[in-house]
Amino acid sequence: MPKMDIACGHFFDRAACGSRLPALRETPAEGRRSVLKLKWLVQRLLPNSLRSHLPKLCVIVAALGFGSAAFAADLPMKAPAAPVAPSSWTGFYLGAEVGYGWSNNADNWMPNDPVSSYFSTASSPLLTPFAGQQPLGNPYDVRRSGLVGGLEAGYNWQVDPRWVLGVEADLNGANVRGTGGSTAVLSSTTNTNLSTSQTIDWYATARGRVGWLAMPNLMIFGTGGLAYGQTRQSSTLTFVSGNPGSVGAGAGGFVVSCQVNLACYSGSSANNNMGWTAGGGVEWMFDRHWSAKVEYQFVDLGSSTVLAVSTKALIGLQSTFNVVFKDQLNVVRAGVNYKF
């Protein structure tokens, strides 16, 4: 019985057409789909007068199918991409950082002689206090704040998949400055005003680091070590009054005689101090060579002292205070590092 051949699209004897398509059953999937599409088009578009040539057309299509399959088989296959190993944290790095620093520490006026002690405590075995005289408003806070920024360099060792050890040093310029003061009653017409100012010009640190890898490229770290920096500070004591006049006192060979509304005691100093630092932060390696971090540092440079000296009287020794500053700083900063 005649059968419909899926390739020829025409009723013919299976043996007759099959002899012309001996390898039709071996046609690759791509070639078979092409032949089926051609069958569909032929049945709908080819005039009846041309359908007698279908057996030859079947042979041509089959040959094209085999050829395209063979050509595809000969094409070079692209090798799969090799898996990318996570970058290591080990290596030297250099970077820059910028941030904000602040502190709020008490300054303390400490008397050095009977006269400065009298003004400080409003009492003395040698002098009679003014009516209503108060001790100095001391200590008092000096609020400092400003920008910091600089360069850093270091080395990391990734000792295992979770832990990183390292060393780091930085040098930072700073413009962290502030003022403070207080007022106390000296007499019914006069007050004693204290004022101080301090600036942290720069600081440097040399620290160790210990990091834990929350992810291969994300490190949470702690850090601590030595700090070194420069501070500048000044102090002034002034007797303030709405009336012209002067304030004077003398005891134990020390004499003070000062005009009101002008500095009576004053002094300044600049110090380079050694101290310590500690902190921590988070660092993200976003490229095999680049990382970014956010970090907190506490920097303690010890203390600085200003010798505030009274104006020179006609006779006697000049009275003095030691004004002690705590040189501490909180810093939050962000930085970018390049690993070699």
C-alpha positions as CSV (number, residue, x, y, z in Angstrom):
1,M,0.0,0.0,0.0
2,P,1.4,3.5,-0.8
3,K,2.6,5.4,2.2
4,M,3.2,9.1,2.9
5,D,7.0,9.7,3.2
6,I,7.8,12.5,5.7
7,A,10.6,13.8,3.5
8,C,9.1,13.6,0.0
9,G,5.7,14.9,0.9
10,H,4.2,12.7,-1.9
11,F,2.5,9.4,-2.2
12,F,4.9,6.8,-3.6
13,D,6.1,3.4,-3.0
14,R,8.3,3.1,0.1
15,A,10.9,0.9,-1.7
16,A,11.3,3.4,-4.6
17,C,11.9,6.5,-2.5
18,G,13.7,4.7,0.3
19,S,16.4,3.6,-2.2
20,R,17.1,7.2,-3.0
21,L,17.3,8.1,0.7
22,P,19.3,5.2,2.2
23,A,20.5,7.2,5.2
24,L,17.3,9.2,6.0
25,R,16.9,7.5,9.3
26,E,20.5,8.5,10.2
27,T,19.9,12.2,9.5
28,P,21.0,14.3,12.6
29,A,18.3,16.1,14.5
30,E,19.1,19.5,12.8
31,G,18.9,18.0,9.3
32,R,15.6,16.2,10.1
33,R,14.0,19.4,11.2
34,S,15.1,21.1,8.0
35,V,13.6,18.3,5.9
36,L,10.3,18.5,7.8
37,K,10.1,22.2,7.2
38,L,10.7,21.7,3.5
39,K,8.0,19.1,3.3
40,W,5.5,21.6,4.8
41,L,6.5,24.3,2.3
42,V,6.4,22.0,-0.7
43,Q,2.9,20.7,0.1
44,R,1.5,24.2,0.2
45,L,3.5,26.1,-2.4
46,L,4.8,23.7,-5.1
47,P,2.5,23.3,-8.1
48,N,1.2,19.8,-8.8
49,S,3.2,19.7,-12.1
50,L,6.5,19.9,-10.2
51,R,5.8,17.4,-7.5
52,S,7.1,14.6,-9.7
53,H,10.6,15.9,-9.0
54,L,10.3,15.4,-5.3
55,P,12.5,12.3,-5.1
56,K,15.5,14.2,-6.5
57,L,14.8,17.0,-4.1
58,C,14.8,14.6,-1.2
59,V,18.2,13.4,-2.1
60,I,19.6,17.0,-2.3
61,V,18.1,18.0,1.1
62,A,19.4,14.9,2.7
63,A,22.9,15.6,1.4
64,L,22.7,19.2,2.7
65,G,21.6,17.9,6.1
66,F,24.5,15.4,6.2
67,G,26.9,18.1,5.1
68,S,25.8,20.7,7.6
69,A,26.0,18.1,10.4
70,A,29.5,17.0,9.4
71,F,30.6,20.7,9.2
72,A,29.2,21.4,12.7
73,A,31.0,18.3,14.0
74,D,34.3,19.6,12.6
75,L,34.0,23.0,14.3
76,P,36.4,23.5,17.2
77,M,34.7,23.4,20.6
78,K,35.3,26.3,23.0
79,A,36.9,25.0,26.2
80,P,34.9,25.8,29.4
81,A,36.2,28.7,31.4
82,A,38.5,27.7,34.2
83,P,37.1,28.4,37.7
84,V,38.4,31.7,39.2
85,A,40.1,31.1,42.5
86,P,39.3,33.7,45.2
87,S,42.0,36.3,45.6
88,S,44.3,36.1,48.5
89,W,44.8,39.0,51.0
90,T,48.5,38.3,51.2
91,G,50.8,41.1,49.9
92,F,52.0,44.6,50.3
93,Y,49.6,47.5,49.9
94,L,49.6,51.3,49.8
95,G,46.6,53.5,50.2
96,A,45.0,56.8,51.3
97,E,42.3,57.6,53.8
98,V,40.2,60.6,55.0
99,G,37.9,61.0,58.0
100,Y,36.7,63.0,60.9
101,G,38.2,63.3,64.4
102,W,36.7,64.6,67.6
103,S,37.3,64.6,71.4
104,N,35.7,66.1,74.5
105,N,38.3,66.0,77.4
106,A,38.6,68.1,80.6
107,D,41.4,70.5,81.0
108,N,42.7,71.2,84.5
109,W,44.3,74.3,86.0
110,M,46.7,73.3,88.7
111,P,48.2,76.0,91.0
112,N,52.0,76.1,91.6
113,D,52.2,78.7,94.4
114,P,50.2,80.4,97.3
115,V,48.7,83.1,95.0
116,S,47.6,80.8,92.2
117,S,46.3,78.4,94.9
118,Y,44.3,81.3,96.5
119,F,42.6,82.1,93.1
120,S,42.0,78.4,92.4
121,T,40.4,77.4,95.7
122,A,39.1,80.8,97.0
123,S,40.8,80.1,100.3
124,S,44.3,80.7,101.8
125,P,45.9,80.8,105.2
126,L,47.7,84.0,104.1
127,L,45.0,85.9,102.2
128,T,41.4,86.9,102.9
129,P,39.0,85.9,100.1
130,F,36.6,88.5,98.6
131,A,33.0,88.4,99.7
132,G,31.3,85.8,97.6
133,Q,34.5,84.6,95.9
134,Q,34.2,81.2,94.2
135,P,36.8,78.6,93.3
136,L,37.8,78.5,89.7
137,G,35.3,76.7,87.4
138,N,37.8,73.9,86.9
139,P,38.2,71.4,85.3
140,Y,36.0,72.0,82.2
141,D,35.6,70.4,78.8
142,V,37.3,71.4,75.6
143,R,35.4,70.1,72.5
144,R,37.7,69.5,69.6
145,S,36.8,68.3,66.1
146,G,37.9,68.5,62.5
147,L,39.1,66.6,59.4
148,V,41.9,64.1,59.2
149,G,43.5,62.4,56.2
150,G,46.7,60.9,55.0
151,L,48.6,57.9,53.6
152,E,49.0,54.3,54.8
153,A,51.0,51.2,53.9
154,G,51.1,47.7,55.2
155,Y,51.4,44.0,54.6
156,N,48.9,41.2,55.1
157,W,49.4,37.5,55.6
158,Q,46.4,35.2,54.9
159,V,47.3,32.4,57.3
160,D,44.3,30.3,56.4
161,P,40.9,30.6,54.6
162,R,39.4,32.5,57.6
163,W,42.3,34.5,59.2
164,V,44.5,37.4,58.1
165,L,47.4,38.9,60.1
166,G,49.1,42.1,59.2
167,V,51.0,45.3,60.0
168,E,50.1,48.8,59.0
169,A,51.5,52.3,59.4
170,D,49.9,55.6,58.6
171,L,50.7,59.3,58.6
172,N,47.8,61.8,58.9
173,G,47.5,65.5,58.7
174,A,44.8,66.9,61.0
175,N,42.9,70.0,61.6
176,V,41.2,69.0,64.9
177,R,40.8,72.0,67.1
178,G,38.6,73.4,69.8
179,T,38.2,75.8,72.7
180,G,36.7,75.7,76.2
181,G,36.3,77.9,79.2
182,S,34.5,78.7,82.5
183,T,33.6,81.6,84.7
184,A,33.6,82.0,88.5
185,V,32.8,84.9,90.8
186,L,35.8,86.7,92.2
187,S,33.9,89.6,93.8
188,S,30.7,91.5,93.5
189,T,32.0,93.4,90.5
190,T,34.5,91.0,89.0
191,N,34.6,87.5,87.5
192,T,37.4,85.1,86.8
193,N,37.3,83.8,83.3
194,L,39.4,80.7,82.1
195,S,39.8,80.0,78.4
196,T,41.9,77.4,76.6
197,S,42.3,76.2,73.0
198,Q,44.0,73.1,71.5
199,T,44.8,71.9,68.0
200,I,46.0,68.5,66.9
201,D,48.2,69.1,63.8
202,W,49.1,65.6,62.8
203,Y,49.5,62.1,64.1
204,A,51.0,58.8,63.0
205,T,50.5,55.2,64.0
206,A,52.3,51.8,63.7
207,R,49.9,48.9,64.4
208,G,49.3,45.2,64.1
209,R,46.1,43.9,62.6
210,V,44.1,40.7,63.1
211,G,41.3,40.0,60.6
212,W,38.5,37.5,60.3
213,L,37.1,36.7,56.9
214,A,33.3,36.8,57.0
215,M,33.5,36.1,53.2
216,P,36.6,35.5,51.1
217,N,36.6,39.2,50.1
218,L,35.2,40.7,53.3
219,M,37.4,41.1,56.4
220,I,36.4,42.3,59.9
221,F,39.5,43.4,61.7
222,G,40.9,44.7,65.0
223,T,44.0,46.8,65.2
224,G,46.3,48.4,67.8
225,G,49.8,49.7,68.4
226,L,51.8,52.9,68.9
227,A,50.8,56.5,68.1
228,Y,52.8,59.6,67.8
229,G,51.6,63.2,67.2
230,Q,51.8,66.9,67.6
231,T,49.5,69.2,69.6
232,R,49.4,72.9,70.2
233,Q,47.6,74.5,73.1
234,S,47.2,77.8,74.9
235,S,45.6,79.0,78.2
236,T,44.5,82.4,79.5
237,L,43.1,83.6,82.9
238,T,41.4,87.0,82.8
239,F,39.6,89.1,85.5
240,V,36.5,90.6,83.8
241,S,34.7,93.6,85.2
242,G,32.4,96.3,84.0
243,N,34.4,98.8,86.0
244,P,38.0,99.9,85.3
245,G,40.6,98.8,87.8
246,S,43.0,96.0,88.7
247,V,43.2,92.9,90.8
248,G,46.2,92.2,93.1
249,A,47.3,89.6,95.6
250,G,50.6,88.6,97.2
251,A,51.8,85.7,99.4
252,G,54.9,83.7,100.0
253,G,57.0,86.0,97.8
254,F,54.7,85.7,94.8
255,V,52.8,88.9,93.7
256,V,50.0,89.3,91.1
257,S,48.9,92.7,89.9
258,C,46.7,92.7,86.8
259,Q,44.4,95.1,84.9
260,V,40.8,93.9,84.5
261,N,39.7,92.7,81.1
262,L,43.3,91.9,80.1
263,A,45.0,88.6,80.3
264,C,46.5,88.1,83.8
265,Y,47.9,84.6,83.4
266,S,48.7,83.2,79.9
267,G,50.9,80.6,78.2
268,S,51.2,78.2,75.3
269,S,53.1,75.1,74.2
270,A,53.6,72.7,71.3
271,N,54.3,69.1,72.1
272,N,55.2,65.9,70.2
273,N,53.9,63.1,72.3
274,M,54.1,59.2,72.1
275,G,51.0,57.2,73.0
276,W,48.9,54.3,71.9
277,T,46.0,53.5,69.6
278,A,43.3,50.8,69.1
279,G,40.4,50.3,66.9
280,G,38.7,48.2,64.3
281,G,36.8,48.1,61.0
282,V,35.6,46.4,57.9
283,E,37.6,46.0,54.6
284,W,36.1,44.8,51.3
285,M,38.3,43.5,48.5
286,F,36.3,44.4,45.4
287,D,39.1,43.6,42.9
288,R,42.3,41.4,43.1
289,H,44.3,44.6,43.6
290,W,41.9,47.0,45.2
291,S,40.1,47.2,48.6
292,A,38.0,49.7,50.5
293,K,37.6,50.0,54.2
294,V,35.8,51.9,57.0
295,E,37.7,52.1,60.3
296,Y,37.5,53.6,63.8
297,Q,40.6,54.6,65.8
298,F,41.0,55.8,69.3
299,V,44.3,57.7,69.7
300,D,45.7,58.6,73.1
301,L,48.8,60.8,73.0
302,G,49.0,61.2,76.7
303,S,48.9,64.8,78.0
304,S,50.3,68.2,77.3
305,T,51.0,71.0,79.8
306,V,50.9,74.8,79.4
307,L,52.7,76.9,82.0
308,A,50.4,79.9,82.4
309,V,52.4,82.8,83.9
310,S,51.1,85.9,85.5
311,T,52.1,89.3,84.2
312,K,55.2,90.8,85.8
313,A,54.5,92.8,88.9
314,L,56.9,95.6,90.1
315,I,58.1,93.3,92.9
316,G,58.0,89.7,93.8
317,L,57.9,86.4,91.9
318,Q,55.5,85.7,89.1
319,S,52.7,83.3,90.0
320,T,52.0,80.3,87.7
321,F,49.5,77.6,86.9
322,N,50.1,74.3,85.1
323,V,47.2,73.7,82.7
324,V,47.0,70.0,81.8
325,F,45.4,68.9,78.5
326,K,44.4,65.3,77.7
327,D,45.5,64.6,74.2
328,Q,43.0,62.1,73.0
329,L,41.2,61.7,69.7
330,N,38.4,59.6,68.2
331,V,38.6,59.1,64.4
332,V,36.2,57.5,61.9
333,R,37.7,57.3,58.5
334,A,37.3,55.6,55.1
335,G,40.2,54.5,52.8
336,V,41.2,52.8,49.6
337,N,44.2,50.5,49.3
338,Y,46.1,49.0,46.3
339,K,47.7,45.6,46.8
340,F,50.8,44.8,44.8
